[in-house]
Amino acid sequence: MSEDADDRVGGAPTARAVVLHTSAAPLLDAKGAAALLNVPATWVLAEARAERIPHVRLGRYVRFDAGELQAWWLSRRRGPWRSRGSAAETARTGATAGPQGKHAA
């Protein structure tokens, strides 16, 4: 029996098989995820083991979805560029709210 037997009903591909093959992006291994995040692969595996980053376990293998990792790191951004009120708006636009120090006239 061929491997395709599970994906076919009566010789034609099932709708589920077509959707899985066309919409799913390949999963990354630890090295690929590390390259995406610009961190060591050992850090990626340690964070996955501690359940702190999104990952998929496939038996003894750990894989990562690039889209989920991007959404995860975007949610962890810090700094004045985030939309959190007037201070963030001031930092984004470069406008100042008051004197710029001792040398302001």
MOPAC internal coordinates of N, CA, C and O (Angstrom, degrees):
PM7 1SCF
backbone

  N    0.0000 0     0.00 0     0.00 0    0    0    0
  C    1.4499 1     0.00 0     0.00 0    1    0    0
  C    1.5263 1   109.36 1     0.00 0    2    1    0
  O    1.2310 1   119.53 1   -38.96 1    3    2    1
  N    1.3019 1   118.51 1   141.04 1    3    2    1
  C    1.4595 1   121.49 1  -176.85 1    5    3    2
  C    1.5218 1   111.45 1   -86.03 1    6    5    3
  O    1.2310 1   121.33 1   -15.38 1    7    6    5
  N    1.3419 1   115.06 1   164.62 1    7    6    5
  C    1.4684 1   120.23 1   177.21 1    9    7    6
  C    1.5151 1   111.40 1   -65.74 1   10    9    7
  O    1.2310 1   120.21 1   151.50 1   11   10    9
  N    1.3438 1   117.20 1   -28.50 1   11   10    9
  C    1.4567 1   121.50 1  -177.69 1   13   11   10
  C    1.5187 1   112.93 1   -70.53 1   14   13   11
  O    1.2310 1   119.63 1   168.42 1   15   14   13
  N    1.3160 1   118.32 1   -11.58 1   15   14   13
  C    1.4607 1   121.07 1  -175.52 1   17   15   14
  C    1.5239 1   111.91 1   -60.86 1   18   17   15
  O    1.2310 1   119.78 1   145.77 1   19   18   17
  N    1.3198 1   118.03 1   -34.23 1   19   18   17
  C    1.4619 1   120.39 1  -179.82 1   21   19   18
  C    1.5204 1   112.12 1   -71.45 1   22   21   19
  O    1.2310 1   119.89 1   153.59 1   23   22   21
  N    1.3334 1   117.82 1   -26.41 1   23   22   21
  C    1.4529 1   121.50 1  -177.34 1   25   23   22
  C    1.5241 1   113.22 1   -92.43 1   26   25   23
  O    1.2310 1   120.12 1   176.78 1   27   26   25
  N    1.3070 1   117.39 1    -3.22 1   27   26   25
  C    1.4683 1   119.63 1  -174.70 1   29   27   26
  C    1.5247 1   110.88 1  -122.47 1   30   29   27
  O    1.2310 1   122.01 1   -34.81 1   31   30   29
  N    1.3006 1   113.76 1   145.19 1   31   30   29
  C    1.4539 1   121.08 1   173.56 1   33   31   30
  C    1.5146 1   106.19 1  -123.70 1   34   33   31
  O    1.2310 1   120.19 1   -67.06 1   35   34   33
  N    1.3227 1   117.24 1   112.94 1   35   34   33
  C    1.4573 1   120.95 1  -179.46 1   37   35   34
  C    1.5201 1   112.58 1    65.88 1   38   37   35
  O    1.2310 1   119.65 1  -152.50 1   39   38   37
  N    1.3399 1   118.28 1    27.50 1   39   38   37
  C    1.4569 1   121.03 1   176.89 1   41   39   38
  C    1.5198 1   114.63 1    90.56 1   42   41   39
  O    1.2310 1   119.27 1   169.25 1   43   42   41
  N    1.3331 1   118.99 1   -10.75 1   43   42   41
  C    1.4690 1   121.47 1  -179.70 1   45   43   42
  C    1.5191 1   109.50 1  -107.04 1   46   45   43
  O    1.2310 1   119.94 1   -36.62 1   47   46   45
  N    1.3404 1   117.71 1   143.38 1   47   46   45
  C    1.4659 1   118.73 1   178.61 1   49   47   46
  C    1.5240 1   111.18 1   -64.79 1   50   49   47
  O    1.2310 1   120.94 1   -38.52 1   51   50   49
  N    1.3102 1   115.81 1   141.48 1   51   50   49
  C    1.4601 1   119.20 1   177.80 1   53   51   50
  C    1.5248 1   109.45 1   -78.62 1   54   53   51
  O    1.2310 1   120.57 1   -19.50 1   55   54   53
  N    1.3142 1   116.52 1   160.50 1   55   54   53
  C    1.4691 1   120.99 1   179.77 1   57   55   54
  C    1.5199 1   110.28 1   -62.72 1   58   57   55
  O    1.2310 1   120.34 1   142.39 1   59   58   57
  N    1.3234 1   116.96 1   -37.61 1   59   58   57
  C    1.4546 1   120.43 1  -179.27 1   61   59   58
  C    1.5304 1   110.94 1   -63.60 1   62   61   59
  O    1.2310 1   120.34 1   137.08 1   63   62   61
  N    1.3092 1   116.95 1   -42.92 1   63   62   61
  C    1.4646 1   120.42 1  -179.53 1   65   63   62
  C    1.5204 1   110.66 1   -63.62 1   66   65   63
  O    1.2310 1   119.87 1   140.66 1   67   66   65
  N    1.3143 1   117.86 1   -39.34 1   67   66   65
  C    1.4653 1   121.42 1  -179.73 1   69   67   66
  C    1.5209 1   110.04 1   -66.87 1   70   69   67
  O    1.2310 1   119.82 1   136.77 1   71   70   69
  N    1.3235 1   117.96 1   -43.23 1   71   70   69
  C    1.4581 1   121.64 1  -179.05 1   73   71   70
  C    1.5228 1   110.54 1   -64.70 1   74   73   71
  O    1.2310 1   119.86 1   136.40 1   75   74   73
  N    1.3191 1   117.88 1   -43.60 1   75   74   73
  C    1.4556 1   120.81 1  -179.63 1   77   75   74
  C    1.5182 1   111.82 1   -62.10 1   78   77   75
  O    1.2310 1   120.19 1   141.21 1   79   78   77
  N    1.3054 1   117.25 1   -38.79 1   79   78   77
  C    1.4591 1   119.94 1  -175.91 1   81   79   78
  C    1.5234 1   112.76 1   -79.41 1   82   81   79
  O    1.2310 1   119.10 1   156.51 1   83   82   81
  N    1.3147 1   119.32 1   -23.49 1   83   82   81
  C    1.4564 1   120.58 1  -176.84 1   85   83   82
  C    1.5222 1   113.58 1   -96.95 1   86   85   83
  O    1.2310 1   119.46 1   154.01 1   87   86   85
  N    1.3302 1   118.63 1   -25.99 1   87   86   85
  C    1.4607 1   118.92 1  -173.65 1   89   87   86
  C    1.5252 1   114.05 1  -105.59 1   90   89   87
  O    1.2310 1   119.52 1   160.40 1   91   90   89
  N    1.2970 1   118.52 1   -19.60 1   91   90   89
  C    1.4655 1   120.38 1  -176.19 1   93   91   90
  C    1.5244 1   110.38 1   -84.23 1   94   93   91
  O    1.2310 1   120.97 1   -54.60 1   95   94   93
  N    1.3236 1   115.75 1   125.40 1   95   94   93
  C    1.4620 1   120.74 1   175.76 1   97   95   94
  C    1.5212 1   108.12 1   -80.63 1   98   97   95
  O    1.2310 1   119.87 1   -28.64 1   99   98   97
  N    1.3168 1   117.85 1   151.36 1   99   98   97
  C    1.4645 1   118.64 1   178.75 1  101   99   98
  C    1.5231 1   111.20 1   -64.30 1  102  101   99
  O    1.2310 1   120.79 1   -36.35 1  103  102  101
  N    1.3033 1   116.10 1   143.65 1  103  102  101
  C    1.4530 1   121.11 1   178.08 1  105  103  102
  C    1.5236 1   109.88 1   -80.12 1  106  105  103
  O    1.2310 1   120.98 1   -30.54 1  107  106  105
  N    1.3221 1   115.73 1   149.46 1  107  106  105
  C    1.4598 1   121.84 1   179.69 1  109  107  106
  C    1.5175 1   110.41 1   -94.67 1  110  109  107
  O    1.2310 1   120.52 1   -32.57 1  111  110  109
  N    1.3140 1   116.61 1   147.43 1  111  110  109
  C    1.4584 1   120.07 1   170.29 1  113  111  110
  C    1.5323 1   107.54 1   -85.52 1  114  113  111
  O    1.2310 1   120.55 1     3.43 1  115  114  113
  N    1.3237 1   116.55 1  -176.57 1  115  114  113
  C    1.4698 1   120.18 1  -176.78 1  117  115  114
  C    1.5258 1   111.64 1   -61.65 1  118  117  115
  O    1.2310 1   120.32 1   142.60 1  119  118  117
  N    1.3333 1   116.99 1   -37.40 1  119  118  117
  C    1.4688 1   119.45 1   179.83 1  121  119  118
  C    1.5263 1   110.84 1   -66.90 1  122  121  119
  O    1.2310 1   120.02 1   138.68 1  123  122  121
  N    1.3192 1   117.57 1   -41.32 1  123  122  121
  C    1.4648 1   120.91 1   178.22 1  125  123  122
  C    1.5198 1   111.87 1   -65.70 1  126  125  123
  O    1.2310 1   120.60 1   137.41 1  127  126  125
  N    1.3321 1   116.46 1   -42.59 1  127  126  125
  C    1.4647 1   120.56 1   177.67 1  129  127  126
  C    1.5203 1   110.58 1   -65.00 1  130  129  127
  O    1.2310 1   120.64 1   141.04 1  131  130  129
  N    1.3318 1   116.38 1   -38.96 1  131  130  129
  C    1.4642 1   120.47 1   178.68 1  133  131  130
  C    1.5215 1   110.68 1   -64.05 1  134  133  131
  O    1.2310 1   120.34 1   139.43 1  135  134  133
  N    1.3259 1   116.96 1   -40.57 1  135  134  133
  C    1.4651 1   120.41 1   178.14 1  137  135  134
  C    1.5253 1   110.42 1   -64.59 1  138  137  135
  O    1.2310 1   120.31 1   139.99 1  139  138  137
  N    1.3260 1   117.02 1   -40.01 1  139  138  137
  C    1.4667 1   121.11 1   178.97 1  141  139  138
  C    1.5226 1   111.26 1   -63.19 1  142  141  139
  O    1.2310 1   120.42 1   138.87 1  143  142  141
  N    1.3201 1   116.81 1   -41.13 1  143  142  141
  C    1.4685 1   121.74 1  -177.56 1  145  143  142
  C    1.5229 1   113.19 1   -90.98 1  146  145  143
  O    1.2310 1   120.22 1   171.53 1  147  146  145
  N    1.3284 1   117.19 1    -8.47 1  147  146  145
  C    1.4584 1   122.92 1  -179.11 1  149  147  146
  C    1.5317 1   111.73 1    60.10 1  150  149  147
  O    1.2310 1   121.59 1  -133.15 1  151  150  149
  N    1.3285 1   114.56 1    46.85 1  151  150  149
  C    1.4587 1   122.69 1   177.47 1  153  151  150
  C    1.5295 1   107.86 1  -135.65 1  154  153  151
  O    1.2310 1   119.29 1   -13.24 1  155  154  153
  N    1.3354 1   118.97 1   166.76 1  155  154  153
  C    1.4670 1   120.29 1   177.51 1  157  155  154
  C    1.5314 1   112.52 1   -67.81 1  158  157  155
  O    1.2310 1   120.64 1   -30.71 1  159  158  157
  N    1.3225 1   116.37 1   149.29 1  159  158  157
  C    1.4665 1   121.37 1   178.66 1  161  159  158
  C    1.5247 1   110.86 1   -62.81 1  162  161  159
  O    1.2310 1   120.05 1   148.12 1  163  162  161
  N    1.3254 1   117.52 1   -31.88 1  163  162  161
  C    1.4621 1   120.32 1   178.50 1  165  163  162
  C    1.5305 1   111.09 1   -64.46 1  166  165  163
  O    1.2310 1   120.36 1   144.93 1  167  166  165
  N    1.3344 1   116.92 1   -35.07 1  167  166  165
  C    1.4703 1   120.63 1   177.54 1  169  167  166
  C    1.5190 1   110.02 1   -66.79 1  170  169  167
  O    1.2310 1   120.82 1   136.76 1  171  170  169
  N    1.3316 1   116.03 1   -43.24 1  171  170  169
  C    1.4692 1   120.63 1   179.96 1  173  171  170
  C    1.5233 1   109.89 1   -59.65 1  174  173  171
  O    1.2310 1   119.97 1   133.09 1  175  174  173
  N    1.3190 1   117.67 1   -46.91 1  175  174  173
  C    1.4606 1   120.73 1  -179.64 1  177  175  174
  C    1.5266 1   111.96 1   -65.67 1  178  177  175
  O    1.2310 1   120.10 1   141.46 1  179  178  177
  N    1.3206 1   117.41 1   -38.54 1  179  178  177
  C    1.4669 1   120.38 1   177.89 1  181  179  178
  C    1.5272 1   111.29 1   -65.03 1  182  181  179
  O    1.2310 1   120.24 1   139.20 1  183  182  181
  N    1.3217 1   117.15 1   -40.80 1  183  182  181
  C    1.4691 1   120.92 1   178.76 1  185  183  182
  C    1.5214 1   110.94 1   -67.41 1  186  185  183
  O    1.2310 1   119.98 1   142.22 1  187  186  185
  N    1.3184 1   117.64 1   -37.78 1  187  186  185
  C    1.4669 1   120.66 1   177.08 1  189  187  186
  C    1.5247 1   110.12 1   -66.36 1  190  189  187
  O    1.2310 1   120.57 1   137.07 1  191  190  189
  N    1.3235 1   116.51 1   -42.93 1  191  190  189
  C    1.4632 1   120.98 1   178.77 1  193  191  190
  C    1.5290 1   110.84 1   -60.22 1  194  193  191
  O    1.2310 1   120.39 1   143.99 1  195  194  193
  N    1.3289 1   116.86 1   -36.01 1  195  194  193
  C    1.4669 1   121.71 1   179.64 1  197  195  194
  C    1.5286 1   112.23 1   -86.13 1  198  197  195
  O    1.2310 1   120.23 1  -175.35 1  199  198  197
  N    1.3393 1   117.17 1     4.65 1  199  198  197
  C    1.4827 1   122.75 1   178.67 1  201  199  198
  C    1.5236 1   112.33 1    61.99 1  202  201  199
  O    1.2310 1   120.03 1  -143.85 1  203  202  201
  N    1.3456 1   117.55 1    36.15 1  203  202  201
  C    1.4637 1   120.62 1  -179.27 1  205  203  202
  C    1.5200 1   113.69 1  -104.82 1  206  205  203
  O    1.2310 1   119.43 1   169.87 1  207  206  205
  N    1.3199 1   118.70 1   -10.13 1  207  206  205
  C    1.4615 1   121.40 1   175.04 1  209  207  206
  C    1.5254 1   108.50 1  -130.88 1  210  209  207
  O    1.2310 1   120.44 1   -27.79 1  211  210  209
  N    1.3372 1   116.76 1   152.21 1  211  210  209
  C    1.4721 1   119.23 1  -179.30 1  213  211  210
  C    1.5232 1   111.00 1   -67.58 1  214  213  211
  O    1.2310 1   121.14 1   -47.77 1  215  214  213
  N    1.3278 1   115.43 1   132.23 1  215  214  213
  C    1.4549 1   120.96 1   179.86 1  217  215  214
  C    1.5234 1   109.74 1  -155.55 1  218  217  215
  O    1.2310 1   121.34 1   -10.41 1  219  218  217
  N    1.3252 1   115.05 1   169.59 1  219  218  217
  C    1.4578 1   122.53 1   178.39 1  221  219  218
  C    1.5249 1   107.23 1  -126.62 1  222  221  219
  O    1.2310 1   120.35 1   -49.10 1  223  222  221
  N    1.3148 1   116.93 1   130.90 1  223  222  221
  C    1.4598 1   120.64 1   175.80 1  225  223  222
  C    1.5192 1   108.30 1   -98.71 1  226  225  223
  O    1.2310 1   120.91 1   -53.01 1  227  226  225
  N    1.3198 1   115.87 1   126.99 1  227  226  225
  C    1.4579 1   123.18 1   176.44 1  229  227  226
  C    1.5295 1   106.75 1  -122.02 1  230  229  227
  O    1.2310 1   121.10 1   -96.75 1  231  230  229
  N    1.3074 1   115.51 1    83.25 1  231  230  229
  C    1.4570 1   119.60 1  -173.74 1  233  231  230
  C    1.5105 1   109.63 1    67.94 1  234  233  231
  O    1.2310 1   120.36 1    57.72 1  235  234  233
  N    1.3231 1   116.92 1  -122.28 1  235  234  233
  C    1.4630 1   119.74 1   179.03 1  237  235  234
  C    1.5200 1   112.31 1   -88.02 1  238  237  235
  O    1.2310 1   120.33 1   176.53 1  239  238  237
  N    1.3134 1   116.98 1    -3.47 1  239  238  237
  C    1.4607 1   121.35 1  -178.53 1  241  239  238
  C    1.5234 1   110.87 1   -93.26 1  242  241  239
  O    1.2310 1   121.09 1   -35.25 1  243  242  241
  N    1.3350 1   115.52 1   144.75 1  243  242  241
  C    1.4656 1   121.69 1   176.26 1  245  243  242
  C    1.5187 1   106.28 1  -117.91 1  246  245  243
  O    1.2310 1   120.68 1   -52.51 1  247  246  245
  N    1.3207 1   116.30 1   127.49 1  247  246  245
  C    1.4614 1   120.95 1  -179.11 1  249  247  246
  C    1.5284 1   108.82 1  -128.15 1  250  249  247
  O    1.2310 1   121.54 1   -20.02 1  251  250  249
  N    1.3398 1   114.66 1   159.98 1  251  250  249
  C    1.4602 1   121.36 1  -173.50 1  253  251  250
  C    1.5206 1   109.78 1  -132.16 1  254  253  251
  O    1.2310 1   120.67 1   -38.30 1  255  254  253
  N    1.3275 1   116.33 1   141.70 1  255  254  253
  C    1.4535 1   122.63 1   175.67 1  257  255  254
  C    1.5273 1   108.02 1   -95.17 1  258  257  255
  O    1.2310 1   120.25 1   -55.81 1  259  258  257
  N    1.3179 1   117.12 1   124.19 1  259  258  257
  C    1.4686 1   121.17 1  -176.42 1  261  259  258
  C    1.5247 1   111.76 1   -59.82 1  262  261  259
  O    1.2310 1   119.91 1   139.52 1  263  262  261
  N    1.3236 1   117.79 1   -40.48 1  263  262  261
  C    1.4644 1   121.17 1   179.60 1  265  263  262
  C    1.5142 1   112.40 1   -64.36 1  266  265  263
  O    1.2310 1   120.55 1   138.23 1  267  266  265
  N    1.3286 1   116.56 1   -41.77 1  267  266  265
  C    1.4635 1   120.15 1   178.36 1  269  267  266
  C    1.5257 1   111.24 1   -67.15 1  270  269  267
  O    1.2310 1   120.49 1   140.91 1  271  270  269
  N    1.3356 1   116.68 1   -39.09 1  271  270  269
  C    1.4641 1   119.03 1   177.57 1  273  271  270
  C    1.5216 1   111.46 1   -64.45 1  274  273  271
  O    1.2310 1   120.63 1   140.14 1  275  274  273
  N    1.3227 1   116.41 1   -39.86 1  275  274  273
  C    1.4650 1   119.23 1   179.12 1  277  275  274
  C    1.5209 1   110.42 1   -64.96 1  278  277  275
  O    1.2310 1   119.94 1   135.15 1  279  278  277
  N    1.3278 1   117.72 1   -44.85 1  279  278  277
  C    1.4675 1   120.24 1   177.89 1  281  279  278
  C    1.5242 1   110.69 1   -61.70 1  282  281  279
  O    1.2310 1   120.47 1   142.94 1  283  282  281
  N    1.3383 1   116.71 1   -37.06 1  283  282  281
  C    1.4631 1   121.05 1   179.38 1  285  283  282
  C    1.5171 1   111.24 1   -64.64 1  286  285  283
  O    1.2310 1   120.09 1   130.08 1  287  286  285
  N    1.3323 1   117.44 1   -49.92 1  287  286  285
  C    1.4725 1   117.52 1  -177.64 1  289  287  286
  C    1.5087 1   112.00 1   -71.32 1  290  289  287
  O    1.2310 1   119.73 1   149.96 1  291  290  289
  N    1.3191 1   118.12 1   -30.04 1  291  290  289
  C    1.4705 1   119.08 1   175.79 1  293  291  290
  C    1.5288 1   111.00 1   -65.54 1  294  293  291
  O    1.2310 1   120.31 1   146.50 1  295  294  293
  N    1.3248 1   117.01 1   -33.50 1  295  294  293
  C    1.4683 1   120.04 1   179.54 1  297  295  294
  C    1.5275 1   111.82 1   -72.93 1  298  297  295
  O    1.2310 1   120.05 1   163.61 1  299  298  297
  N    1.3262 1   117.51 1   -16.39 1  299  298  297
  C    1.4587 1   121.76 1  -178.00 1  301  299  298
  C    1.5156 1   113.39 1   -98.49 1  302  301  299
  O    1.2310 1   119.79 1  -177.26 1  303  302  301
  N    1.3220 1   118.00 1     2.74 1  303  302  301
  C    1.4709 1   120.36 1  -178.86 1  305  303  302
  C    1.5171 1   110.59 1   -62.31 1  306  305  303
  O    1.2310 1   121.18 1   -34.60 1  307  306  305
  N    1.3108 1   115.35 1   145.40 1  307  306  305
  C    1.4562 1   122.05 1   178.33 1  309  307  306
  C    1.5119 1   108.74 1  -131.70 1  310  309  307
  O    1.2310 1   120.61 1   -25.16 1  311  310  309
  N    1.2959 1   116.45 1   154.84 1  311  310  309
  C    1.4518 1   120.06 1   174.71 1  313  311  310
  C    1.5098 1   112.49 1   130.60 1  314  313  311
  O    1.2310 1   120.27 1    -4.17 1  315  314  313
  N    1.3282 1   117.08 1   175.83 1  315  314  313
  C    1.4640 1   121.92 1  -174.66 1  317  315  314
  C    1.5206 1   113.53 1   -71.89 1  318  317  315
  O    1.2310 1   119.33 1   167.77 1  319  318  317
  N    1.3450 1   118.89 1   -12.23 1  319  318  317
  C    1.4591 1   120.30 1  -178.14 1  321  319  318
  C    1.5190 1   112.64 1   -77.34 1  322  321  319
  O    1.2310 1   120.31 1   170.16 1  323  322  321
  N    1.3349 1   117.02 1    -9.84 1  323  322  321
  C    1.4551 1   120.29 1   179.34 1  325  323  322
  C    1.5225 1   109.46 1   -76.27 1  326  325  323
  O    1.2310 1   120.32 1   -30.56 1  327  326  325
  N    1.3028 1   116.99 1   149.44 1  327  326  325
  C    1.4656 1   121.35 1  -178.59 1  329  327  326
  C    1.5242 1   109.46 1   -82.04 1  330  329  327
  O    1.2310 1   120.99 1   -91.25 1  331  330  329
  N    1.3128 1   115.71 1    88.75 1  331  330  329
  C    1.4617 1   120.70 1  -179.67 1  333  331  330
  C    1.5184 1   112.56 1  -128.60 1  334  333  331
  O    1.2310 1   119.16 1  -157.15 1  335  334  333
  N    1.2847 1   119.20 1    22.85 1  335  334  333
  C    1.4485 1   119.13 1   177.65 1  337  335  334
  C    1.5083 1   112.40 1   127.21 1  338  337  335
  O    1.2310 1   120.98 1    17.34 1  339  338  337
  N    1.3388 1   115.72 1  -162.66 1  339  338  337
  C    1.4586 1   120.87 1  -173.38 1  341  339  338
  C    1.5262 1   112.63 1   -67.77 1  342  341  339
  O    1.2310 1   119.14 1   146.29 1  343  342  341
  N    1.3263 1   119.24 1   -33.71 1  343  342  341
  C    1.4623 1   120.94 1   179.39 1  345  343  342
  C    1.5279 1   110.51 1   -64.33 1  346  345  343
  O    1.2310 1   120.40 1   140.22 1  347  346  345
  N    1.3169 1   116.84 1   -39.78 1  347  346  345
  C    1.4653 1   120.57 1   178.47 1  349  347  346
  C    1.5234 1   110.30 1   -68.49 1  350  349  347
  O    1.2310 1   120.38 1   139.15 1  351  350  349
  N    1.3072 1   116.88 1   -40.85 1  351  350  349
  C    1.4696 1   120.87 1   178.76 1  353  351  350
  C    1.5216 1   110.37 1   -63.16 1  354  353  351
  O    1.2310 1   120.40 1   137.93 1  355  354  353
  N    1.3307 1   116.83 1   -42.07 1  355  354  353
  C    1.4580 1   121.41 1   178.50 1  357  355  354
  C    1.5259 1   110.63 1   -61.84 1  358  357  355
  O    1.2310 1   120.18 1   136.46 1  359  358  357
  N    1.3203 1   117.26 1   -43.54 1  359  358  357
  C    1.4614 1   121.24 1  -179.62 1  361  359  358
  C    1.5203 1   111.24 1   -65.76 1  362  361  359
  O    1.2310 1   120.06 1   142.77 1  363  362  361
  N    1.3351 1   117.50 1   -37.23 1  363  362  361
  C    1.4665 1   120.59 1  -179.04 1  365  363  362
  C    1.5154 1   111.81 1   -70.74 1  366  365  363
  O    1.2310 1   119.82 1   139.42 1  367  366  365
  N    1.3185 1   117.94 1   -40.58 1  367  366  365
  C    1.4597 1   120.82 1  -174.66 1  369  367  366
  C    1.5169 1   112.74 1   -87.79 1  370  369  367
  O    1.2310 1   120.18 1   162.39 1  371  370  369
  N    1.3240 1   117.25 1   -17.61 1  371  370  369
  C    1.4555 1   120.72 1  -179.06 1  373  371  370
  C    1.5215 1   112.51 1    82.48 1  374  373  371
  O    1.2310 1   119.78 1  -174.70 1  375  374  373
  N    1.3133 1   118.03 1     5.30 1  375  374  373
  C    1.4668 1   121.48 1   178.60 1  377  375  374
  C    1.5210 1   109.14 1   -74.39 1  378  377  375
  O    1.2310 1   120.70 1   -25.99 1  379  378  377
  N    1.3092 1   116.26 1   154.01 1  379  378  377
  C    1.4576 1   120.49 1   178.88 1  381  379  378
  C    1.5119 1   109.56 1  -112.73 1  382  381  379
  O    1.2310 1   121.28 1   -30.91 1  383  382  381
  N    1.3222 1   115.16 1   149.09 1  383  382  381
  C    1.4465 1   120.33 1  -178.09 1  385  383  382
  C    1.5170 1   112.40 1   -96.69 1  386  385  383
  O    1.2310 1   119.68 1   168.24 1  387  386  385
  N    1.3153 1   118.22 1   -11.76 1  387  386  385
  C    1.4583 1   119.66 1  -176.66 1  389  387  386
  C    1.5113 1   110.65 1  -163.50 1  390  389  387
  O    1.2310 1   120.51 1    15.88 1  391  390  389
  N    1.3448 1   116.64 1  -164.12 1  391  390  389
  C    1.4517 1   120.48 1   179.45 1  393  391  390
  C    1.5303 1   111.10 1   -61.29 1  394  393  391
  O    1.2310 1   120.93 1   -27.35 1  395  394  393
  N    1.3156 1   115.84 1   152.65 1  395  394  393
  C    1.4505 1   121.10 1  -175.60 1  397  395  394
  C    1.5204 1   112.59 1   -96.31 1  398  397  395
  O    1.2310 1   119.15 1  -157.92 1  399  398  397
  N    1.2706 1   119.22 1    22.08 1  399  398  397
  C    1.4606 1   121.70 1   178.08 1  401  399  398
  C    1.5094 1   111.78 1   120.79 1  402  401  399
  O    1.2310 1   120.03 1    18.30 1  403  402  401
  N    1.3302 1   117.55 1  -161.70 1  403  402  401
  C    1.4587 1   122.95 1  -176.48 1  405  403  402
  C    1.5139 1   112.53 1   -65.47 1  406  405  403
  O    1.2310 1   119.52 1   147.23 1  407  406  405
  N    1.3165 1   118.52 1   -32.77 1  407  406  405
  C    1.4568 1   121.18 1  -173.36 1  409  407  406
  C    1.5134 1   114.52 1   -87.83 1  410  409  407
  O    1.2310 1   119.34 1  -175.12 1  411  410  409
  N    1.3173 1   118.86 1     4.88 1  411  410  409
  C    1.4605 1   121.37 1   178.67 1  413  411  410
  C    1.5195 1   109.29 1   -74.56 1  414  413  411
  O    1.2310 1   120.97 1   -41.62 1  415  414  413
  N    1.3183 1   115.76 1   138.38 1  415  414  413
  C    1.4672 1   119.57 1  -177.29 1  417  415  414
  C    1.4894 1   111.84 1  -100.79 1  418  417  415
  O    1.2310 1   120.10 1   180.00 1  419  418  417

